[in-house]
Amino acid sequence: MMPKKARTKRNEKIRKLAAEGYTRQQIARIVNMHPNSVASILRSYIVREELMEVPNSNPRVYYDPHVRAMGDVGAKTDENDGSVENIAVLVERGFSDTLPRGGLPNGWVNMHISGIAVSMKIRKTGTFDDVPAPGEGYCGYWDKPKAAGKGMTLHHCHLPYIFRQRKVGAVFRIGSKGGCTFTVNPGRVYFDPRKISQHQAKQMLLDRAVFIASLLSKNGWQLTDPEINGRIHIGKENDPLAEYIPSGVHDERKDITTDFSPARMVCETELEHPRNDQEIIDYSDLPSAVAEVRSGNIRNSEEIGLMKAELIGLKEVIHTQGEVILDLTGNVTRLTQVVTELTTLQTVMVADRFPKFTGEGYQ
């Protein structure tokens, strides 16, 4: 069996080859593996969003979602390698349009919208062609029309290249009576609640909806007046608190719930219906508070352990002293017996010195 370190290195080589445009068959020949095994490894990278598949490509073509190909759209890249956001820059400005590879900085949260998300007014209906990127190429595509309940038809637009978030996109609904609605899912914004307010984070999501509308305008769509219709959720992916909150339980009366996404293999906690900025800050601080409590408990346990050891030692000393006292008590008892015996013996000896009175000579 291949050692873990060698297997990790091989899998990373497969990912890089796929990102460079090699097909699965070509990669399989290079690394001397079966194409199905290569496909399985590539799927694992797709699940972790470290690799994306170009829709409708045949043979399948992949790309690295962490390499931006859209000019100034979204966040800046790290000057060192041109692919990963500089964590120091993120911490300084307090927000990011994408989840850093190493996870969220301490105290950060994400904001997303559940349900209908952002609705927009349709001034003019456009085409369902692939969505042009601001520069060259394409940044999104439309699915084929899908029939829904009650005579409704859905058109899904996917924009996986935007902000490196798979769920960013739009839905165009046509009702049975001809009525149309247009909704946008702007994805997630990641931020430090001490620097970015709840209102500012909402505005970022609305700005994204406007940006998406501008992309679709290249295909003739005219969309205006973005409005948040869904519920605002504040969340944290892979939150250590999730293990302490029952999964699958959704109680509107509780502030924090868990949300597990099998597709992304991520379990996050969510703060629903945040009432104010301070509530979000308190939520972001919870892991630190738990860590502090844990640290305090560890210190207390250590101190209790020392006290227990001292008590055990004291108990041993008391036990030893008790045995000594018992020995002394036994010695005193024996000494008393000896003294009593000596006293009796002395009395007998004194009595034997004098003749017994017989009454002779007294008439």
C-alpha positions in Angstrom: 0.0 0.0 0.0 1.3 3.4 -1.0 2.4 5.6 2.0 0.1 8.5 2.8 2.8 11.1 2.0 3.5 9.6 -1.4 -0.3 9.2 -2.1 -0.9 12.9 -1.3 1.9 14.0 -3.6 0.6 11.8 -6.4 -2.9 13.2 -6.0 -1.7 16.7 -6.0 0.2 16.0 -9.3 -3.1 14.7 -10.8 -4.9 17.8 -9.7 -2.3 20.1 -11.3 -2.3 18.1 -14.5 -6.1 18.4 -14.7 -5.9 22.1 -14.0 -3.4 22.4 -16.9 -5.9 20.9 -19.3 -4.9 17.3 -19.5 -7.7 14.8 -19.9 -8.3 11.9 -17.5 -7.0 9.4 -20.0 -3.8 11.4 -20.5 -3.3 11.8 -16.8 -3.9 8.1 -16.3 -1.1 7.3 -18.7 1.3 9.8 -17.1 0.8 8.5 -13.5 0.3 4.9 -14.6 -3.2 4.5 -13.2 -6.6 3.4 -14.5 -8.7 6.3 -15.8 -11.5 5.5 -13.3 -9.1 5.8 -10.4 -8.0 9.2 -11.8 -11.7 10.2 -12.1 -12.3 9.3 -8.5 -9.4 11.4 -7.3 -10.6 14.4 -9.4 -14.1 14.0 -8.0 -12.7 14.3 -4.4 -11.1 17.6 -5.4 -14.3 18.8 -6.9 -16.2 18.0 -3.7 -13.7 20.1 -1.8 -14.0 22.9 -4.4 -10.3 22.7 -5.2 -11.1 21.8 -8.8 -14.0 22.6 -11.1 -15.2 20.9 -14.2 -16.0 23.0 -17.3 -19.7 22.3 -18.0 -20.6 20.2 -21.1 -16.9 19.6 -22.0 -16.1 16.4 -23.8 -13.6 15.0 -23.0 -14.0 16.6 -19.6 -11.9 19.6 -18.9 -11.1 21.0 -15.4 -9.8 24.2 -14.0 -8.5 25.5 -10.7 -11.2 27.8 -9.1 -8.5 29.5 -7.0 -6.9 31.0 -10.1 -8.8 34.1 -11.1 -9.2 34.7 -14.8 -11.6 37.6 -14.6 -9.3 40.6 -14.2 -10.5 42.9 -11.3 -13.6 41.0 -10.5 -13.7 40.0 -6.8 -10.8 39.8 -4.4 -7.2 40.4 -5.1 -4.7 37.5 -5.3 -1.6 36.8 -3.4 1.4 38.6 -4.9 3.6 35.6 -4.1 1.9 32.9 -6.3 -0.9 34.7 -8.1 -3.5 32.2 -6.9 -4.3 32.4 -3.2 -5.6 35.5 -1.4 -3.1 37.0 1.0 -4.5 36.3 4.5 -2.8 39.4 5.9 -4.7 41.5 3.4 -8.0 39.8 4.2 -7.5 40.4 7.9 -6.7 44.0 7.3 -9.7 44.9 5.2 -12.1 42.6 7.1 -13.9 40.8 4.3 -13.5 38.4 1.4 -15.7 37.2 -1.5 -14.3 33.7 -1.1 -13.4 31.2 1.6 -9.6 31.1 1.9 -8.0 27.7 1.4 -6.8 27.6 5.0 -10.3 28.4 6.3 -11.8 31.5 7.9 -9.5 33.7 10.0 -10.4 33.5 13.7 -13.5 35.5 14.6 -14.8 35.6 11.0 -18.3 34.5 9.8 -20.1 34.2 6.5 -23.4 35.8 5.5 -25.8 34.1 3.1 -29.5 34.2 2.2 -31.8 31.2 2.4 -34.9 30.7 0.4 -35.7 32.9 -2.6 -32.5 35.0 -1.9 -32.6 38.2 -4.0 -35.5 39.0 -6.3 -35.1 41.4 -9.3 -37.6 43.1 -11.6 -37.5 42.0 -15.2 -37.4 45.0 -17.5 -36.5 42.9 -20.5 -36.0 39.2 -21.1 -32.7 38.1 -22.7 -31.3 35.0 -24.2 -30.1 31.7 -22.5 -26.7 31.7 -24.2 -23.5 31.1 -22.2 -22.7 34.2 -20.1 -19.8 36.2 -21.4 -17.0 37.1 -18.9 -16.1 40.8 -18.4 -12.9 40.2 -20.3 -12.6 37.2 -22.6 -14.3 33.9 -22.6 -17.4 32.8 -20.7 -18.1 32.8 -16.9 -21.5 31.0 -16.8 -24.1 28.9 -18.6 -27.9 28.2 -18.5 -29.4 24.7 -18.0 -32.0 23.4 -20.3 -35.6 24.4 -19.2 -36.9 22.3 -16.4 -40.6 21.7 -15.7 -41.8 22.3 -12.1 -45.1 21.9 -10.3 -48.3 23.8 -11.3 -47.2 24.3 -14.9 -44.1 26.3 -14.0 -40.9 26.3 -16.0 -37.5 26.9 -14.5 -34.3 28.2 -16.2 -31.2 27.9 -14.0 -28.2 30.0 -14.7 -24.9 28.8 -13.1 -22.0 31.1 -12.5 -19.3 28.9 -10.9 -16.5 31.2 -12.1 -17.8 34.1 -10.2 -16.3 34.5 -6.7 -15.3 30.8 -6.8 -18.6 29.8 -5.3 -20.7 27.1 -6.9 -24.1 28.3 -5.8 -23.8 31.8 -7.3 -26.4 32.0 -10.1 -29.9 32.9 -11.0 -33.3 31.3 -11.7 -35.9 32.6 -14.2 -39.4 31.3 -13.6 -42.2 31.2 -16.0 -45.6 30.5 -14.5 -48.5 28.6 -16.1 -50.3 31.9 -16.8 -47.2 33.6 -18.3 -46.0 35.5 -15.3 -42.2 35.7 -14.8 -40.0 36.1 -11.9 -36.2 36.4 -11.6 -34.2 35.6 -8.5 -30.4 35.7 -7.9 -28.3 33.7 -5.4 -25.3 36.0 -4.7 -23.6 33.3 -2.6 -21.7 34.1 0.5 -19.7 37.0 1.8 -17.0 36.3 4.5 -16.3 39.1 7.0 -15.0 40.1 10.4 -18.1 41.4 12.3 -15.9 43.8 14.2 -15.0 45.7 11.0 -18.0 45.0 8.8 -21.6 45.6 10.0 -24.6 43.4 9.2 -25.9 46.2 7.0 -22.6 46.5 5.0 -22.5 42.7 4.5 -26.1 42.8 3.2 -25.1 45.6 0.8 -22.2 43.5 -0.5 -24.7 40.7 -1.4 -27.0 43.2 -3.1 -24.0 44.6 -5.0 -23.2 41.1 -6.2 -26.8 40.8 -7.5 -26.3 44.0 -9.5 -23.0 42.7 -10.8 -24.7 39.4 -11.9 -27.4 41.5 -13.6 -24.6 43.4 -15.5 -23.1 40.1 -16.7 -26.5 38.9 -18.0 -27.1 42.3 -19.7 -24.6 41.1 -22.3 -27.2 38.6 -23.3 -30.0 41.2 -23.5 -31.4 40.9 -19.9 -32.5 44.1 -18.1 -32.8 43.4 -14.4 -33.2 46.1 -11.7 -34.3 46.8 -8.1 -32.6 43.9 -6.2 -34.4 43.1 -3.0 -33.6 40.5 -0.3 -36.6 38.2 0.1 -34.9 35.3 1.9 -33.7 35.0 5.4 -30.3 36.2 6.5 -28.2 33.5 8.0 -24.8 34.0 9.7 -22.7 30.8 9.5 -19.3 29.2 10.0 -18.1 26.2 8.0 -16.5 23.4 10.0 -17.3 25.1 13.2 -16.0 23.0 16.2 -19.2 24.0 18.1 -21.2 21.9 15.7 -20.3 18.7 17.6 -22.1 20.1 20.6 -25.4 21.0 18.8 -27.7 18.1 17.9 -27.7 17.6 14.1 -30.9 17.4 12.1 -32.8 19.5 14.7 -34.2 22.7 13.5 -35.9 24.8 16.2 -36.8 28.4 15.3 -36.7 29.2 19.0 -33.0 28.5 19.2 -30.5 31.0 18.0 -27.8 28.6 16.7 -28.5 25.5 14.6 -26.4 23.1 12.5 -26.5 22.8 8.8 -24.7 19.8 7.2 -24.1 19.7 3.4 -23.3 16.2 2.2 -22.2 17.5 -1.2 -19.5 19.7 0.4 -18.8 17.4 3.4 -19.0 20.5 5.6 -20.9 20.9 8.8 -21.5 24.5 9.8 -23.3 26.3 12.6 -25.7 29.1 11.7 -27.1 32.1 13.6 -30.5 32.7 12.2 -32.3 36.0 12.3 -29.5 38.1 13.9 -31.0 41.0 15.7 -28.0 43.3 15.8 -24.2 43.5 15.2 -23.3 42.7 18.8 -25.1 39.4 18.5 -23.0 38.5 15.5 -19.8 39.5 17.3 -20.8 37.3 20.3 -21.5 34.4 18.0 -18.1 34.8 16.2 -16.4 34.8 19.6 -18.0 31.6 20.8 -15.2 29.2 19.7 -12.7 31.4 21.5 -14.9 31.4 24.6 -15.2 27.7 24.5 -11.5 27.4 24.0 -10.9 29.7 27.0 -13.3 27.6 29.1 -11.6 24.4 28.0 -8.2 25.9 28.9 -9.6 27.0 32.3 -11.0 23.5 32.9 -7.7 22.0 32.0 -5.9 24.2 34.4 -8.5 23.4 37.1 -8.1 19.7 36.4 -4.4 20.0 36.7 -4.7 21.8 40.0 -7.3 19.3 41.2 -4.9 16.6 40.2 -2.1 18.1 42.3 -4.5 18.6 45.2 -5.6 15.0 44.9 -2.0 13.8 44.9 -1.3 15.9 48.0 -4.3 14.5 49.7 -3.2 11.0 48.8 0.2 11.7 50.2 -1.4 13.2 53.4 -3.6 10.2 53.7 -0.6 8.0 53.6 1.1 10.1 56.2 -2.0 9.9 58.5 -2.2 6.2 57.9 1.4 5.8 58.9 0.9 8.0 61.9 -2.1 5.9 62.8 -0.1 2.8 62.7 2.6 4.4 64.9 -0.1 5.5 67.4 -1.5 2.0 67.4 2.0 0.6 68.0 2.4 3.1 70.8 -0.9 2.2 72.3 0.0 -1.4 72.2 3.4 -0.6 73.8 1.6 1.5 76.6 -0.8 -1.4 77.2 2.1 -3.8 77.4 4.0 -1.4 79.6 1.0 -1.1 81.9 0.8 -4.8 82.2 4.5 -5.0 83.0 4.1 -2.3 85.6 1.1 -4.1 87.1 3.0 -7.3 87.2 6.1 -5.7 88.7 3.9 -4.0 91.4 2.2 -7.3 92.2 5.6 -9.0 92.4 7.0 -6.3 94.6 4.0 -6.6 96.9 4.5 -10.3 97.2 8.2 -9.9 97.8 7.6 -7.3 100.6 5.0 -9.6 102.2 7.4 -12.5 102.1 9.9 -10.5 104.1 7.8 -10.4 107.2 6.7 -13.5 109.2 3.1 -14.3 109.0 1.1 -13.3 112.1 0.0 -16.4 113.8 -1.2 -15.0 117.2 1.4 -16.9 119.1 2.6 -15.1 122.3 -0.8 -13.4 122.8 -2.7 -15.3 125.4 
